[in-house]
Amino acid sequence: ADGEGGPVELKQRISLLNGVTVIVGSIIGSGIFVSPKGVMEGCGSVGLSLIVWVLSGVYSMIGAYCYSELGTSIVRSGADYAYFFEAFGPFLAFLRLWVECMIVRPCSQAIVALTFAYYVIEPLFPDCTQPDDAVRLLAAICI
């Protein structure tokens, strides 16, 4: 109880800095550590890969602006669920939420864990490829 006999509760408040860090952490993830190698292999030159990165950044920024517009237009809590609910109704909103919880998030966590494991084990095998079993075992331990 707080000093006045009422229940102790957490305030439902998030500051601008907290919101920005949550969004940046959610969006960047570990992809930033995996993507450069693939971009360089696909482009073949540093200049072209920088152009691809800049264009991808602009594309992502446009998506962020769209999300901020949605957030100011639809003021219900629930993010994607609320947006789908407004646009397509409760069934498709539920389906989207279910797919996110049961498929997308677990797969994302697995990719993050595998990326982490790959980079942690890499110094142990500097002259050869890492054993797949070791990478998978460390990823499973992380999860």
C-alpha positions as CSV (number, residue, x, y, z in Angstrom):
1,A,0.0,0.0,0.0
2,D,1.1,3.6,-0.6
3,G,1.0,6.0,2.4
4,E,-2.8,6.5,1.9
5,G,-4.1,3.0,2.1
6,G,-4.6,2.5,-1.7
7,P,-3.0,-0.2,-3.8
8,V,0.5,0.3,-5.2
9,E,0.4,0.6,-8.9
10,L,2.9,1.4,-11.7
11,K,2.2,4.6,-13.6
12,Q,1.3,3.9,-17.3
13,R,3.7,6.5,-18.6
14,I,6.5,6.4,-21.2
15,S,8.8,9.4,-21.9
16,L,10.0,10.4,-25.3
17,L,13.4,9.0,-24.7
18,N,12.0,5.7,-23.5
19,G,9.7,5.5,-26.5
20,V,12.5,6.2,-29.0
21,T,14.8,3.6,-27.4
22,V,12.1,1.0,-27.5
23,I,11.4,1.7,-31.2
24,V,15.0,1.8,-32.2
25,G,15.8,-1.4,-30.3
26,S,12.9,-3.2,-31.9
27,I,13.5,-2.1,-35.4
28,I,17.3,-2.3,-35.7
29,G,17.7,-5.6,-33.9
30,S,20.6,-7.7,-35.0
31,G,19.9,-7.2,-38.7
32,I,22.4,-4.3,-38.8
33,F,25.2,-6.9,-38.1
34,V,24.2,-9.4,-40.7
35,S,23.0,-7.1,-43.6
36,P,26.3,-5.4,-44.5
37,K,28.0,-8.6,-45.7
38,G,25.0,-9.5,-48.0
39,V,24.8,-5.9,-49.4
40,M,28.5,-5.9,-50.2
41,E,28.4,-9.3,-51.8
42,G,25.3,-8.3,-53.9
43,C,26.6,-4.8,-54.9
44,G,30.3,-5.6,-55.5
45,S,31.5,-2.1,-54.7
46,V,31.6,0.2,-51.7
47,G,30.0,3.1,-53.5
48,L,27.0,1.1,-54.7
49,S,26.5,-0.5,-51.3
50,L,26.5,3.0,-49.7
51,I,23.8,4.1,-52.2
52,V,21.8,1.0,-51.4
53,W,22.1,1.8,-47.7
54,V,21.0,5.4,-48.2
55,L,18.0,4.4,-50.3
56,S,17.0,1.8,-47.7
57,G,17.3,4.4,-45.0
58,V,15.0,6.8,-46.9
59,Y,12.5,4.0,-47.5
60,S,12.6,3.1,-43.8
61,M,12.1,6.7,-42.9
62,I,9.0,7.0,-45.1
63,G,7.7,3.9,-43.3
64,A,8.4,5.5,-39.9
65,Y,6.5,8.7,-41.0
66,C,3.5,6.5,-42.0
67,Y,3.6,4.8,-38.6
68,S,3.7,8.1,-36.8
69,E,0.7,9.3,-38.9
70,L,-1.2,6.2,-38.0
71,G,-0.3,6.7,-34.3
72,T,-1.7,10.2,-34.3
73,S,-4.8,9.3,-36.3
74,I,-5.8,6.1,-34.5
75,V,-5.3,6.9,-30.8
76,R,-6.3,3.4,-29.4
77,S,-3.7,1.4,-27.7
78,G,-2.5,-1.8,-29.4
79,A,-0.4,-0.5,-32.3
80,D,-0.7,-2.9,-35.3
81,Y,-3.7,-4.6,-33.7
82,A,-5.6,-1.3,-33.4
83,Y,-4.7,-0.3,-36.9
84,F,-5.9,-3.6,-38.4
85,F,-9.0,-3.5,-36.2
86,E,-9.9,0.0,-37.6
87,A,-9.1,-1.0,-41.2
88,F,-10.3,-4.6,-41.5
89,G,-12.3,-5.5,-38.4
90,P,-11.8,-7.7,-35.4
91,F,-11.2,-11.1,-37.1
92,L,-8.3,-10.0,-39.3
93,A,-6.9,-7.9,-36.4
94,F,-6.9,-11.0,-34.2
95,L,-5.4,-13.1,-37.0
96,R,-2.6,-10.5,-37.5
97,L,-2.0,-10.5,-33.7
98,W,-1.9,-14.3,-33.5
99,V,0.5,-14.6,-36.4
100,E,2.7,-12.0,-34.8
101,C,2.8,-13.8,-31.4
102,M,3.0,-17.3,-32.7
103,I,5.2,-17.0,-35.8
104,V,6.9,-13.6,-36.3
105,R,8.2,-12.9,-32.8
106,P,9.6,-16.4,-32.1
107,C,11.3,-16.5,-35.5
108,S,12.8,-13.0,-34.9
109,Q,14.1,-14.1,-31.5
110,A,15.7,-17.2,-33.1
111,I,17.4,-15.1,-35.8
112,V,18.8,-12.7,-33.1
113,A,20.0,-15.7,-31.1
114,L,21.7,-17.3,-34.1
115,T,23.3,-14.1,-35.1
116,F,24.7,-13.5,-31.6
117,A,25.9,-17.1,-31.4
118,Y,27.6,-16.8,-34.8
119,Y,29.5,-13.7,-33.8
120,V,30.5,-15.0,-30.3
121,I,31.8,-18.3,-31.6
122,E,33.6,-16.8,-34.6
123,P,36.8,-15.8,-32.7
124,L,37.2,-19.4,-31.5
125,F,37.5,-20.6,-35.1
126,P,39.4,-17.9,-36.9
127,D,40.7,-20.0,-39.8
128,C,37.6,-22.2,-40.5
129,T,33.9,-22.1,-40.4
130,Q,32.1,-22.5,-37.1
131,P,30.5,-25.9,-36.4
132,D,26.7,-25.5,-36.9
133,D,25.9,-27.6,-33.8
134,A,27.9,-25.2,-31.6
135,V,26.2,-22.1,-33.1
136,R,22.8,-23.7,-32.7
137,L,23.5,-24.9,-29.1
138,L,24.7,-21.4,-28.0
139,A,21.6,-19.9,-29.7
140,A,19.3,-22.3,-27.9
141,I,21.0,-21.5,-24.6
142,C,20.5,-17.8,-25.3
143,I,16.8,-18.3,-25.9
